[in-house]
């Protein structure tokens, strides 16, 4: 199977063959992908370098605030999960499609510096003015990162409404295990709080412990590969991925014991999925009141091809880590 390693989250477009960053091939032991020459993935106590220099990731999670929207707590006027430009939703789209510009304003591009330029490696989700949620497997202790917000087209260097921000600190879950691919979650503290705009807004967080029912419609977004072994997408992609419940996803001919209750599966129809480069990005699900929340973080998928039947994209279930997220933000 493949892990969506330091790459952007690619919307799994079956027809186009979107698949997540190389994780483990089906039948092989899981491992953290290292997309685009990524070095080792750090443990929770490794020093992660951001633009503003080295910092040590904090440990231990404790119960604190419960399930609330951190944006409301930390400062955005419009609250969370409310894009200025609504996404184009509807019936399932084979292989995914270009997203309406800025309709997923919490989607970020995590980029690393190499040979004097910046390269996209993973996706992520803005959850508060100074905080981004991503996957642990996207992080390497030997790289310098920046976060680009308000992006639609990665090929445009000076895209209106976008901003690049340095990284003050990266906190990788202290129990992240790259072999079992568990606790694949990390927080990025930006060097400065970003201003809310029509192109930059935060997503809501789900209630602690929330479990979505089977076939609940959600959308994966990212700049991942548009087909298996194909190029990364320039324009932000989106694809409808219905949730697959744990009972189904953990069946022997699906993901079996690879899937834990701290994960959420989506897709698996052999048509649409996430792919390399989508890693770290959000599984966006809409509440009854119309607001959006990030239910999952792209973690891994099939190494044979992105859109393999009965091998849905697997996400870290955000609702299982609400206490951890709140504790880290409140103490950092």
N, C-alpha and C positions, 0 to 999 in steps of 0.2 A: 504494500500500500504506500501511498505517498503522504508526506506531511506537507502542509503548505508552508514551506520554509521561507525565510527571508525573501518573500516575493509578494506581489500584490495579490489581493484576493481576486481570483478571476471568477466571473459569473459563469457557472457551468452552463454552457450552451451545448446541448447535445448535438444538434445538427452541426455546430461548428466545432464540436469536440473540446469544449473548454474543460480543462481538468486542473486540479490543484497542483501546487508546487510539488515536485517530486517528494513523496513521502515514501513509505515503504511499499514495495511491490507486493501484491496480494500473494500470500504464502510465505513471505519473508518476515523476519522479526522487524517490528516497527523501529524506525529511527527518525531523528529529526533531520529534515531536509536542509540543505545548505544553499539553496538557490543562488545562482550568479556568483559562485566562488565564495560563498559564505564560510567563514571559519567556524570554530567550535561554538556551541551554544553554552552560555554560562550557567552556573548553578546559582541558587538564590543569594549566595554570598559573594559572587564574583563582582568585580568592579566593572561597571558599564560606562563607557565614555560617551558623553553627549557633547554638544558644541561648547558647553561651558566647562567641560572638564570632568575628571573622574569622581564618582560617588559610589558608596557601597549600598547595595540594595538592602532594605530593612527586612526583618523577619517577623514571624508570628502574626496570626490573624485573630481578632477577637470580635465578639458580637457588640455592635454599637448602635447604629442608627436605624436598622430595619430597612424595609423596602420603601425607599422614597426616591424621588427624582433629584439627583445630586445637583442638577442645574438650578433648580429652584433654591436649593440650599446655598449654592455657591455663586449665584448671581446673574442669570440671563433674564432679560425683561420678558421675553416671549415664552419662558418656560422651556420644556424639552419636547423633542419629537414633533415639532411643528414646522415643516419646511415652508418657505415663502412661495416656492414653486412646487405644487403637488406632483408626485410621481405619476407616470402613465401606467395605470394598472389595467387588468382585464384578464382574458382567458390566457391559458398557458402559451408561452411563446417558445417554439422549438429552438433550442440552442441559445436562448437569450437574445438581448437586443441592446442597442445604445440607450442609455438612460437619458431622460429629459435633463438638460443642463441644470445643475444645482438642485435637483429634486431630492437628493440624499445629502444634505449639507453637513452631515456629521461624518461622512466618509473622508478619511485622510489617506495620504500616500506617505508611507514610511520610507525614507531614502537614506542611503549611506554614501559616504564620500570615498571615491576611488579614482586614482590617477587624475586628480584635480577636477573631477566632475561628480555630479550626484546621480545615483541610479535608484530607481524604484525597486523595493524588495518585498514589501508587504503592505497590506491594508491595515486599517485600524478605525476606531470609532471615537469621536469627541464626545465625552460624557459630562464635561464641566469646562469652564473657561481655561483651565490650565492642565487638564488631564485627558489622556487618551488611553483607550483600552485596546490591547492587541494580544497576539499569541506569544507565549514564551519561546517557542521554537524560531521565532523571527529574529530573536536577539542574539548578538555575538558580542563578547566582551572586548574584542579587538577592533571594533569598528566605531566610527563617529557617525552619528545620525542627525537627521533633521526631520521635521514633520511639515508636510505641505498640506494646507487646508484650502477649501474653496476651489478645488480643481475639478475640471471636466475632461480636459484633453492634456495628457502628459507630454505631448509633443510641442505644446505651446509654452515657451519659457516665461513669458510675461502675460499670462492669461488674466484678464480683468476679474477682480474679486478674489483672487487667490493670494495666499501669503505663506511664506516659508518661515518657520520658527525653530530656533535651536532647542536642544534638549538639556534640561537641568539634571534630571535623574531618571533612571529606569529601574523599576522594581519587578523582578521576576519572582513568581510564586516560589516560596522556599521548598515546596515539595514537588516541584516540577520534575518529572521523570521522562527523559527522552526515549527510553526503551519501551516503557509501557504507554507512553504518550498520555499521561494523566496530569492534571493540574496545568494544562497548557494555556496559561494566562499571564499577562504582564501589564503593568501600568507605566505610562510614560508621563513624567511631569515636564511640562513645557517651560522653557526659560522665561516666558512671560505669558500672562493671560491674553487670550485672543478676544478681540471685539466681535460681538455678534453682528451679523449682517444678513442680507438676503442669500449670500453664498456660504455662510459659515454659521451653523447652529448645532446645538448638542442634541444627542438622542436621549430618550428616557431609559432608565434601567427598569427591569421587571421586578415584581415583588419577590422577596426571598422565597425560595422553594417552589416557585411557579413551574408547573408542568403543562405544556401545551398538548391538546388532544391530537390524536392521529389525523393526518390530512389537513391540519390547520395551515392556511396559505401564508407563506412568508417569502421574502425576497432576499437573495444573496446579491451583493454588489461588489464590484472590484475591477481591477485592470489586469486580471490574470490572463493566461493563455486562451485564445479564442478557439483553439482545437488542440487535441492531444499532440504534444511535441511541436506545436505551432508557436507563432510569435505572441508576445504580450500585446494586449489591446492598448491603443492610444486613448480612445474615448471610454469613459466609464461605462461599464456594462451592468445590466441587471437581469435576473432570471427568477421566475417563480419556482420555488422549491417547497412543496408541501411537506409538513413535518411527518416523520415516520416514528411511531411510538417505540419505546424501549423494548416492549414485548416482541415486536416485529424485528427491530433492528438487531437484537441480540440473538436471533435464530441462527443456527449453525451455518445455513447457506446464505446468510446476510453478513453481518460482521462478527457474530458469535461473541466470544468472551473479550474481544478487543474493545467492545463498547461498554462503558460504565454508566452508572446512573447520574454521574456528574457531566454527562455529555448529552447532546441532542442530535438526532439524525434528520436529514431532510433531502428529498430527492429519491434517487435510486430507481427511476423508471427507465434508465438507459437512454434517455433523451436529453435531459438537462441536468447540469451539475456545476460544481465549482471546479477550479483547476489551478495549476501552478501559478503563483503570483497573486492568488486571492487570499492566501494565508493571512490570518490576523484580522481580516475584515469582518463585517457584521452580517448576521442573519437578522434581517429587519422584519418585524412582525407588527401589525397594526392592532391597536386596542379598539374596544367597542366605541370609545369616544373619538376615534379618528387619529389620535396621536400614535407615534411610532416608538417602539422600544427595541433595544438590541438584545435579542434572546440568545444569540450564540456568537462564538468567535471561530472563524474558519480554522480547523485544525488538521484534518487529514482526509484522504480519500484513496481510491484504488490506484495502484501503480501501473496497472495494465493499460487503462485508458480512463480519461476523466469521467466520461458518462457511461459507466458500466452498470448494467442492470443488477439490482439487489446489492449494490455497493454505494449507498447514498453518501453524500458529503457528511462528514462528522464534525460537529462543532463543540467547543467547550460551552457547557450550559451556564450562562451568566447568572441565572437565579440561584445557582448553587454556591456562588462566591460573593454575594452581596455584602455579607459581614466583612469578608476579607477586603473588598474594595473600599468600603466605608472606613475601616480601621486604617488602612494604608494612607488614604487621602487625609484623614483627620490628624494623623501623626507626622505627616510629611509636608 
